[in-house]
Amino acid sequence: MAVAEELGVLGPIAYVIVEFPANTMTGEGLVELVDLVDRGLIRVIDLAFISKGADGTVAAIDLQDLDNDGQLDLTIFEGASSGLLDEEDFADSGAVLSPGSSAAVLLYENRWAAPFVTALRGGGAQLVAAGFITQDDIAASLDAVDSKS
């Protein structure tokens, strides 16, 4: 069976790249990620970890390499890979990282939106664009509005 057939109706697909400066990953965000999955709000399509060396080289990190202290259990995410993310995606992701840092690259489906998308498609509509506005951009815009008041 094709992956698309297996997934069925999809909500919008998005990605995030989360940088861990100086390779300091505590795992606190991963608990929240599991909660989002458990509540059916998102579906993890791919989760990969990368590092950017001081010389700028970017490399994928195996999950086992991240769990050296026994504090961070990443085994729940083993196998969270559709194969959509590849070396080119890692290189592109690494371009936004600071040298000497690591990052999580998450590709996910917004499952909460699947019924909405299905209803739209049923009426002949198509999603033609999507995106995110960063929190920094929102804060700057709100500050600009406040300063005009």
NORCORJO-V738305 format. One line per field, one symbol per residue. ss: DSSP state (H for helix, E for strand, - for the rest). psi: psi as a letter, one per 20 degrees, with the letter a starting at -180 (. if undefined). burial: I if it has 16 or more other ideal C-beta (glycine too) atoms within 10 Angstrom, else O. A space follows every 10 residues. Layout:
ss: ???
psi: ???
burial: ???
This chain:
ss: --HHHHH--- --EEEEEEEE HHH----HHH HHHHHHHH-- -EEEEEEEEE EE-----EEE E-HHHH---- ----HHH--- E-----HHHH HHHH------ EEEEEEEEEE HHHHHHHHHH HH-------- ----HHHHHH HHHHHHHH-
psi: pqghhhhbpq rqprqqooqn qkknphighh ghggggghij hrppgpoqpr qorhjiqpqq pqhhiilhii hoojhhipjm pijhpahghg ggghhjqqqj rrqpoppqpn hhighggggg hhjjqpoiqr rqpqhggggg ghggghhi.
burial: OOOOOOOOOI IOOOOOIOOI OOOOIOOOOI OOIOOIIOOO OIIIIIIIII IIOOOOOIOO IOIOOIOOOO OOOIOOIOOI OOOOIOOOII OOIIOOIOOO IIIIIIIIII IOIIOOIOOO OOOOOOOOOO OOOOOOOOOO OOOOOOOOO
